[in-house]
Amino acid sequence: MSLGKRIFSGVLWSAIDRLSTQVFQFILGIILARLLTPTEYGTVGLLLVFIAISKVFIDSGFTKALIQKQDRSDKDISTVFLFNIAISLLAYSILWFVSPYIADFYNIEILSLLLKVLALSLIINAIYTVPYTLITITLDFKTTSKINIASTILSGIVAVYMAYNGYGVWALVFQTLISSITTVIMVWIFNSWRPSFIFSKKSFTKLFSYGSKLLVSSLLERLVSDLSSLLIGKYLSATNLGFYTRGTQFANFFSSSIGSIIDRVLLPGLATVQDDMNLLVQHVKKIIRLNALITIPLFTGLCILSKPIIQVLLTDKWIMAVPIMQILCIARLITLICSINVNLLYIIGRTDLALRQQYIKISIRIVFVIVAIKYGIIYIALAELLSTAIHYFINSYYPGKLMSYGALKQLKDISPFFFAGLVMAIIVYLTTILIDNNILKLILGPLVGIPTYLFMIKMLKINELNYLIQKIKELKANKL
């Protein structure tokens, strides 16, 4: 099977995996949002920031180093496995110790106990991270789909039951724990690899040169991306954080789904051609255009229909999340293009350049968020959008310098998709603006928007849609 077909097959099965999982999470999220309050969501959202920062040590760096290393050995794999376990235990110990101080800082007493329980997921995640990575290296997303769907459904059922019976924030805490436990059990059932419990200093040293820079870069990115939540929770309120978290979750729902598909396939798929720059750029160009084909109409449509979406699905108690969702939909559209450029540097082994860019991006975002915090959550969202737009040009600088495929060429390649998406957005807006019924808006929006976008794609002679349809047909015919 050619690399292009392997990548497309991996993308498609990864899409089936992520989208099916995210659909279940989306439905469960709507149910939980109706049962819980913005304050309860904000409280757990604050905790998840500390969990996400800790997970960077487990999920990033050395596991990605395994993917990039083509001659990986069992010693390499076992070394990373033991390292992840050790880091997770260290992270849990630190969170246990600082949890009372975090509770005091935010003046929310229950945070201490919640964090001690929720942080157990770090240790559980460390146990399955390496074997899960080995499955993704082979692009076996049929297996990961089974694992993710099962863990999502089971944990969701537990969370809804607990929320319905008045357990409040504990419903969200146990949703995370049950998901981790289910995943670790299924990963070890489906994966044949078993650790040899050998820690090789030689393997660690080789992986460290690649993984350490990526680890620092990912950690800094996580710290800055979660800076808004940390500041909102402290200087505004848990309720405002709940609105902000829920507003970002709609955009993040699709962004994380598509982004994870790209990340899971792009690095292991293109790592095999990392030394052939022309072929690498050729594949990346196709991926960027296919990404634009799907994401531009998706996020512009969500932006236009954000108010009826929130009012119908979450009720009017979440109406303050509408402008946050609108702004973040545009920001996450840009984020997805940024992630492709970052992955390009990972593929060619230049994590040092990715880290250098991270320092600049961090400075920009910190300044914007600190300035915006005193004006409220809407301005914080605008600061996120502006910094993300600047980040794109920073992320695309080295691909432009090293591969002659920078920001201007990328924007030129996807400009027809932006034009088609703009026309679609205008038509949808004009169609729905005079309609008072929110459900009717949600029905007419896609009915008008999708044909409009497809018509524009045809008029502009964009062939990526035909390419996508052809590859799907080949997959159905078992040719991929």
C-alpha positions as CSV (number, residue, x, y, z in Angstrom):
1,M,0.0,0.0,0.0
2,S,1.4,3.4,-1.0
3,L,2.1,6.0,1.7
4,G,-0.7,8.3,0.4
5,K,-3.2,5.5,0.7
6,R,-1.9,4.4,4.1
7,I,-2.2,8.0,5.4
8,F,-5.7,8.4,3.9
9,S,-6.8,5.1,5.3
10,G,-5.4,6.1,8.7
11,V,-7.1,9.5,8.5
12,L,-10.4,7.9,7.7
13,W,-10.4,5.2,10.3
14,S,-9.1,7.8,12.8
15,A,-11.9,10.1,11.8
16,I,-14.4,7.2,12.4
17,D,-12.8,6.6,15.8
18,R,-12.7,10.2,16.9
19,L,-16.0,11.4,15.5
20,S,-18.0,8.4,16.9
21,T,-16.3,9.0,20.3
22,Q,-16.9,12.7,20.2
23,V,-20.6,12.3,19.2
24,F,-21.2,10.2,22.3
25,Q,-19.3,12.8,24.4
26,F,-21.2,15.6,22.8
27,I,-24.6,14.0,23.6
28,L,-23.4,13.2,27.2
29,G,-22.1,16.7,27.6
30,I,-25.5,18.1,26.6
31,I,-27.2,15.9,29.2
32,L,-24.7,16.8,31.9
33,A,-24.9,20.5,31.1
34,R,-28.7,20.3,31.7
35,L,-28.3,18.5,35.0
36,L,-25.4,20.6,36.4
37,T,-24.8,24.3,36.9
38,P,-22.2,26.6,35.4
39,T,-20.5,26.9,38.8
40,E,-20.1,23.1,39.0
41,Y,-18.7,23.0,35.5
42,G,-16.3,25.8,36.3
43,T,-15.1,24.0,39.5
44,V,-14.2,20.8,37.6
45,G,-12.9,22.9,34.7
46,L,-10.4,24.5,37.0
47,L,-9.3,21.1,38.3
48,L,-8.9,19.7,34.8
49,V,-6.3,22.5,34.1
50,F,-4.0,21.0,36.7
51,I,-4.6,17.5,35.4
52,A,-4.0,18.5,31.8
53,I,-0.7,20.2,32.7
54,S,0.4,17.0,34.6
55,K,-0.6,14.8,31.6
56,V,1.8,16.7,29.3
57,F,4.7,14.9,31.1
58,I,3.0,11.5,30.4
59,D,1.5,12.0,26.9
60,S,4.1,14.1,25.2
61,G,7.8,14.1,24.6
62,F,9.0,10.5,24.9
63,T,6.0,8.8,23.4
64,K,6.2,11.0,20.4
65,A,9.9,10.3,20.3
66,L,9.0,6.6,19.9
67,I,6.8,7.4,16.9
68,Q,9.5,9.5,15.2
69,K,12.2,6.9,15.8
70,Q,12.0,4.4,13.0
71,D,14.5,1.9,14.5
72,R,12.8,1.7,17.9
73,S,13.7,-1.3,20.0
74,D,12.0,-3.1,22.9
75,K,14.4,-1.5,25.2
76,D,13.3,1.9,23.9
77,I,9.7,1.1,24.4
78,S,10.2,-0.4,27.9
79,T,12.3,2.6,28.9
80,V,9.6,5.1,28.0
81,F,6.9,2.9,29.7
82,L,8.9,2.9,33.0
83,F,9.7,6.6,32.7
84,N,6.0,7.5,32.2
85,I,5.0,5.5,35.3
86,A,7.6,7.2,37.4
87,I,6.6,10.7,36.2
88,S,2.9,9.9,36.9
89,L,3.7,8.9,40.5
90,L,5.7,12.1,40.9
91,A,3.0,14.2,39.5
92,Y,0.3,12.7,41.7
93,S,2.5,13.2,44.8
94,I,3.0,16.9,43.9
95,L,-0.7,17.4,43.3
96,W,-1.6,15.7,46.5
97,F,0.7,17.9,48.4
98,V,-0.3,21.2,46.8
99,S,-4.1,20.5,46.6
100,P,-4.9,22.3,50.0
101,Y,-3.0,25.3,48.8
102,I,-4.9,25.3,45.5
103,A,-8.2,25.2,47.4
104,D,-7.1,28.1,49.6
105,F,-5.9,30.1,46.6
106,Y,-9.3,29.8,44.9
107,N,-11.3,29.8,48.2
108,I,-13.1,26.6,47.2
109,E,-12.6,24.1,50.0
110,I,-13.8,21.0,48.2
111,L,-11.1,21.5,45.5
112,S,-8.5,19.7,47.6
113,L,-10.4,16.4,47.9
114,L,-11.6,16.6,44.3
115,L,-8.1,17.0,43.0
116,K,-6.7,14.2,45.1
117,V,-9.3,11.8,43.6
118,L,-9.2,13.1,40.0
119,A,-5.4,13.0,39.9
120,L,-5.5,9.2,40.2
121,S,-6.3,9.3,36.5
122,L,-2.7,10.3,35.8
123,I,-1.3,7.0,37.1
124,I,-3.9,5.0,35.2
125,N,-3.2,6.9,32.0
126,A,0.5,6.3,32.3
127,I,-0.1,2.6,32.4
128,Y,-1.8,2.6,29.0
129,T,0.0,5.5,27.1
130,V,2.8,3.4,25.6
131,P,0.8,0.4,24.5
132,Y,-1.8,2.8,23.1
133,T,0.9,4.6,21.2
134,L,2.1,1.3,19.7
135,I,-1.3,0.7,18.3
136,T,-1.4,4.2,16.7
137,I,2.0,3.7,15.2
138,T,0.6,0.8,13.1
139,L,-2.3,3.1,12.1
140,D,-4.7,0.5,13.6
141,F,-7.5,2.9,14.4
142,K,-10.2,0.2,14.2
143,T,-8.9,-1.0,17.5
144,T,-8.6,2.4,19.1
145,S,-12.2,3.1,17.9
146,K,-13.5,0.1,20.0
147,I,-11.5,1.2,23.0
148,N,-12.5,4.9,22.9
149,I,-16.2,4.3,22.2
150,A,-16.5,1.7,25.0
151,S,-14.7,4.0,27.6
152,T,-16.8,7.0,26.5
153,I,-20.1,5.3,26.8
154,L,-19.4,3.5,30.1
155,S,-18.0,6.6,31.8
156,G,-20.8,8.7,30.4
157,I,-23.5,6.4,31.8
158,V,-21.9,6.6,35.2
159,A,-21.6,10.4,35.1
160,V,-25.3,10.9,34.0
161,Y,-26.5,8.6,36.7
162,M,-24.5,10.4,39.4
163,A,-25.5,13.9,38.1
164,Y,-29.2,12.9,38.0
165,N,-29.0,11.6,41.6
166,G,-27.5,14.8,42.9
167,Y,-23.8,14.1,43.2
168,G,-22.9,17.4,41.4
169,V,-19.2,17.8,40.6
170,W,-18.4,14.3,41.6
171,A,-20.2,13.1,38.5
172,L,-17.6,14.8,36.3
173,V,-14.7,13.5,38.4
174,F,-15.9,9.9,38.2
175,Q,-16.5,10.3,34.5
176,T,-12.8,10.9,34.0
177,L,-11.8,8.1,36.3
178,I,-14.1,5.5,34.8
179,S,-13.0,6.5,31.3
180,S,-9.3,5.9,32.3
181,I,-10.0,2.6,33.9
182,T,-11.9,1.3,31.0
183,T,-9.3,2.4,28.5
184,V,-6.4,0.8,30.4
185,I,-8.2,-2.6,30.6
186,M,-9.1,-2.6,26.9
187,V,-5.7,-1.4,25.7
188,W,-3.9,-4.3,27.5
189,I,-6.5,-6.8,26.1
190,F,-6.1,-5.6,22.5
191,N,-2.3,-5.0,22.5
192,S,0.1,-7.9,22.5
193,W,3.1,-5.9,23.7
194,R,4.2,-6.5,27.3
195,P,6.9,-4.5,29.1
196,S,10.2,-6.1,29.8
197,F,10.8,-3.7,32.8
198,I,14.2,-2.8,31.4
199,F,15.3,0.8,31.8
200,S,18.1,1.6,29.4
201,K,20.2,4.7,30.0
202,K,21.4,4.5,26.4
203,S,17.8,4.4,25.0
204,F,16.8,7.2,27.4
205,T,19.7,9.4,26.3
206,K,18.8,9.0,22.6
207,L,15.1,9.6,23.1
208,F,15.8,12.6,25.4
209,S,17.4,14.7,22.7
210,Y,14.2,14.6,20.8
211,G,11.6,14.1,23.5
212,S,12.8,16.6,26.1
213,K,12.5,19.6,23.7
214,L,9.0,18.5,22.7
215,L,8.1,17.9,26.4
216,V,9.1,21.5,27.3
217,S,7.4,22.9,24.3
218,S,4.2,21.0,25.0
219,L,4.3,22.0,28.7
220,L,4.7,25.6,27.9
221,E,1.9,25.5,25.3
222,R,-0.4,23.8,27.9
223,L,0.4,26.3,30.6
224,V,-0.3,29.3,28.3
225,S,-3.5,27.8,26.7
226,D,-4.9,27.2,30.2
227,L,-3.8,30.5,31.6
228,S,-7.2,32.0,30.8
229,S,-9.0,29.4,32.9
230,L,-6.6,29.9,35.8
231,L,-7.1,33.6,35.8
232,I,-10.9,33.5,35.3
233,G,-11.2,31.1,38.2
234,K,-9.2,33.4,40.5
235,Y,-10.1,37.0,39.5
236,L,-13.7,36.5,38.1
237,S,-15.6,33.5,39.4
238,A,-16.2,29.8,39.0
239,T,-19.5,30.7,37.4
240,N,-17.7,32.8,34.7
241,L,-15.3,30.0,34.2
242,G,-18.2,27.6,33.7
243,F,-19.6,29.9,30.9
244,Y,-16.1,30.2,29.4
245,T,-15.4,26.5,29.6
246,R,-18.8,25.6,28.0
247,G,-18.4,28.2,25.3
248,T,-14.9,26.8,24.4
249,Q,-16.1,23.2,24.6
250,F,-18.3,23.5,21.5
251,A,-15.3,24.8,19.5
252,N,-12.9,22.5,21.2
253,F,-15.2,19.5,20.6
254,F,-14.6,19.6,16.8
255,S,-11.1,21.1,17.0
256,S,-9.8,18.4,19.2
257,S,-11.5,15.7,17.2
258,I,-10.0,16.9,13.9
259,G,-6.7,17.9,15.5
260,S,-6.2,14.5,17.1
261,I,-6.9,12.8,13.8
262,I,-4.2,14.9,12.2
263,D,-1.7,14.4,15.0
264,R,-2.3,10.6,15.3
265,V,-1.8,10.1,11.5
266,L,0.5,12.8,10.4
267,L,3.5,12.1,12.6
268,P,3.6,8.3,12.3
269,G,2.5,8.4,8.6
270,L,5.0,11.0,7.3
271,A,7.9,10.1,9.6
272,T,8.8,7.5,6.9
273,V,9.5,10.2,4.3
274,Q,11.1,12.7,6.6
275,D,14.3,12.8,4.5
276,D,12.5,13.5,1.2
277,M,11.5,17.2,1.5
278,N,9.7,17.4,-1.8
279,L,7.5,14.4,-1.2
280,L,6.9,15.5,2.4
281,V,5.6,18.9,1.3
282,Q,3.5,17.3,-1.4
283,H,1.6,15.2,1.2
284,V,1.3,18.1,3.6
285,K,-0.2,20.3,1.0
286,K,-2.8,17.7,0.3
287,I,-3.6,17.4,4.0
288,I,-3.9,21.1,4.5
289,R,-6.4,21.4,1.6
290,L,-8.4,18.4,2.8
291,N,-8.4,19.9,6.3
292,A,-9.7,23.2,4.9
293,L,-12.4,21.5,2.9
294,I,-14.0,20.2,6.0
295,T,-13.1,22.6,8.8
296,I,-13.9,26.0,7.1
297,P,-17.7,25.2,6.5
298,L,-17.9,23.4,9.8
299,F,-16.6,26.2,12.0
300,T,-18.2,29.1,10.1
301,G,-21.5,27.3,10.3
302,L,-21.1,26.7,14.1
303,C,-20.3,30.4,14.5
304,I,-23.4,31.6,12.7
305,L,-25.7,29.1,14.5
306,S,-24.1,29.3,17.9
307,K,-27.0,31.0,19.7
308,P,-29.7,28.6,18.7
309,I,-27.4,25.7,19.3
310,I,-26.8,26.7,22.9
311,Q,-30.4,27.8,23.6
312,V,-31.8,24.5,22.2
313,L,-29.2,22.1,23.5
314,L,-28.2,23.7,26.8
315,T,-31.1,26.0,27.6
316,D,-31.0,29.8,28.3
317,K,-29.0,29.4,31.5
318,W,-25.9,29.0,29.3
319,I,-26.7,32.0,27.1
320,M,-23.5,33.8,28.3
321,A,-21.5,31.2,26.5
322,V,-22.8,32.2,23.0
323,P,-20.2,35.0,22.2
324,I,-17.4,32.8,23.6
325,M,-18.4,30.0,21.2
326,Q,-18.6,32.4,18.2
327,I,-15.1,33.8,18.8
328,L,-13.5,30.4,19.7
329,C,-14.9,28.8,16.5
330,I,-12.8,31.1,14.4
331,A,-9.8,30.7,16.7
332,R,-9.9,26.9,16.6
333,L,-10.1,27.0,12.8
334,I,-6.7,28.7,12.8
335,T,-5.4,26.4,15.5
336,L,-5.8,23.4,13.2
337,I,-3.6,24.9,10.5
338,C,-1.1,25.8,13.2
339,S,-0.9,22.2,14.4
340,I,0.0,20.9,11.0
341,N,2.9,23.3,10.8
342,V,4.1,22.3,14.3
343,N,3.9,18.6,13.3
344,L,6.1,19.3,10.2
345,L,8.9,20.3,12.6
346,Y,8.3,17.2,14.7
347,I,8.4,15.0,11.6
348,I,11.9,16.3,10.5
349,G,13.2,16.0,14.0
350,R,13.5,19.8,14.6
351,T,11.9,20.0,18.0
352,D,14.4,22.7,18.9
353,L,12.8,25.0,16.4
354,A,9.3,24.2,17.7
355,L,10.5,25.1,21.2
356,R,12.1,28.3,20.0
357,Q,8.7,29.3,18.5
358,Q,7.0,28.4,21.7
359,Y,8.8,31.0,23.7
360,I,7.7,33.8,21.4
361,K,4.1,32.5,21.3
362,I,3.9,32.3,25.1
363,S,5.0,35.9,25.5
364,I,2.4,37.1,23.1
365,R,-0.5,35.2,24.7
366,I,0.4,36.1,28.3
367,V,0.4,39.8,27.5
368,F,-2.9,39.6,25.7
369,V,-4.6,37.6,28.4
370,I,-3.4,39.8,31.3
371,V,-4.6,42.9,29.5
372,A,-8.0,41.3,28.7
373,I,-8.7,39.8,32.1
374,K,-10.0,43.0,33.7
375,Y,-12.6,43.4,30.9
376,G,-14.3,40.0,31.3
377,I,-14.6,36.7,29.5
378,I,-15.5,38.0,26.1
379,Y,-12.3,40.0,25.9
380,I,-10.4,37.0,27.0
381,A,-11.8,35.1,24.1
382,L,-10.9,37.9,21.7
383,A,-7.4,37.8,23.1
384,E,-7.3,34.1,22.4
385,L,-8.4,34.7,18.8
386,L,-5.8,37.5,18.2
387,S,-2.9,35.5,19.7
388,T,-3.9,32.4,17.7
389,A,-3.9,34.4,14.5
390,I,-0.4,35.7,15.3
391,H,0.7,32.2,16.3
392,Y,-0.1,30.9,12.8
393,F,2.5,33.1,11.2
394,I,5.0,32.1,13.8
395,N,4.3,28.4,13.3
396,S,4.6,28.6,9.6
397,Y,7.9,30.5,9.6
398,Y,10.2,27.6,9.7
399,P,8.2,25.4,7.2
400,G,8.5,28.4,4.9
401,K,12.3,28.7,5.5
402,L,13.2,25.0,5.4
403,M,10.6,23.7,3.0
404,S,9.6,26.7,0.9
405,Y,6.0,26.2,2.1
406,G,5.2,29.0,4.5
407,A,2.2,31.1,5.4
408,L,1.6,32.9,2.1
409,K,1.7,29.7,0.0
410,Q,-0.5,27.8,2.5
411,L,-3.0,30.7,2.6
412,K,-3.0,30.8,-1.2
413,D,-3.7,27.1,-1.3
414,I,-6.7,27.3,1.0
415,S,-8.1,30.7,-0.1
416,P,-10.7,29.2,-2.4
417,F,-12.1,27.3,0.6
418,F,-12.3,30.5,2.6
419,F,-14.2,32.2,-0.2
420,A,-16.7,29.3,-0.5
421,G,-17.1,29.2,3.3
422,L,-17.8,33.0,3.4
423,V,-20.5,32.8,0.8
424,M,-22.0,29.9,2.7
425,A,-22.0,31.8,6.0
426,I,-23.6,34.9,4.4
427,I,-26.4,32.8,2.8
428,V,-27.1,30.9,6.1
429,Y,-27.1,34.2,8.1
430,L,-29.6,35.9,5.7
431,T,-31.8,32.8,5.7
432,T,-32.0,32.4,9.5
433,I,-31.9,36.1,10.7
434,L,-35.6,36.7,10.3
435,I,-36.7,33.3,11.8
436,D,-37.6,33.3,15.5
437,N,-37.9,29.5,16.0
438,N,-34.5,28.2,17.1
439,I,-35.2,24.6,16.1
440,L,-36.2,25.8,12.6
441,K,-32.9,27.7,12.4
442,L,-31.0,24.6,13.2
443,I,-32.8,22.7,10.5
444,L,-32.6,25.3,7.8
445,G,-29.0,26.3,8.5
446,P,-27.4,23.0,7.3
447,L,-30.1,22.5,4.6
448,V,-29.1,25.8,3.1
449,G,-25.5,25.9,4.0
450,I,-24.3,22.5,2.8
451,P,-25.7,22.7,-0.8
452,T,-24.4,26.3,-1.0
453,Y,-20.9,25.2,0.0
454,L,-20.9,22.3,-2.4
455,F,-22.1,24.5,-5.2
456,M,-19.2,26.9,-4.5
457,I,-16.7,24.1,-4.4
458,K,-17.9,23.0,-7.8
459,M,-17.9,26.5,-9.3
460,L,-14.4,27.1,-8.0
461,K,-13.2,23.8,-9.5
462,I,-11.8,22.5,-6.2
463,N,-11.1,18.8,-6.7
464,E,-10.4,17.8,-3.1
465,L,-14.0,16.8,-2.6
466,N,-13.9,14.4,-5.6
467,Y,-10.6,13.0,-4.2
468,L,-12.2,12.5,-0.8
469,I,-15.2,10.7,-2.3
470,Q,-13.0,8.5,-4.5
471,K,-10.8,7.4,-1.6
472,I,-13.9,6.6,0.5
473,K,-15.2,4.4,-2.4
474,E,-11.9,2.6,-2.6
475,L,-12.0,2.0,1.2
476,K,-15.5,0.5,0.9
477,A,-14.2,-1.7,-1.9
478,N,-11.4,-2.9,0.4
479,K,-8.7,-1.4,-1.7
480,L,-7.2,0.6,1.2
